[in-house]
Amino acid sequence: MTRTGFAQADAMGAALRARLGPKPALTLWSSPTGRALQTLAVIVEHLGLDWHGARTDERLREIDVGSWTGRGYDELHQEGGPLLDPVTGLFLRRADDGEWYDDIARRLEGWIADHGQTPGDKLVLMHGTSSRVLRGLLTGAPARAEHRAPVLDALPQGSIALIEDGIETCIHRGDGTAPAS
């Protein structure tokens, strides 16, 4: 995690502490990636919770861009033309061996089916693109035709979205740039 990411996680933790108080009754969920778990650890320190009790699930991971992994957007643009919609930040095309938004929706629908109805509040730490799809699913947003999945607008990195009874409220707006996707 970068210093910027650490500062964003610190701000998120402080915002949640101000809203929820110490030791709120939350089930902690995270993508299994190292940076997601590091972020969660910083956030929940503010809440007086132990991140070691977090549950991880592969289905909360970021979009799989296949053979594009590790390559820059400029390189991919030069190779195959426009990559990202300049308005939405969503991919205009997919890697031949990567996921598309409906693939993300399917795996997240499985996570919701397994854990969405369990009692109690959940704090879910995941990644930009996948979180846009999860937020779309949880709010009942219509599918975007070109992406075949409900994908909500991007929030700046370091933001916290609260979804309650299908309604989303941004309870902390991060100071990071909106994610590239």
Secondary structure, 3 states (H helix, E strand, C coil): CCHHHHHHHHHHHHHHHHHHCCCCCEEEEECCCHHHHHHHHHHHHHHCCCHHHCEECHHHCCCCCHHHCCCCHHHHHHHHCCCECCCCCCECCCCCCCCCHHHHHHHHHHHHHHHCCCCCEEEEECCHHHHHHHHHHHHCCCCECCCCECCCCCCCCCCEEEEECCEEEEEECCCCCCCCC
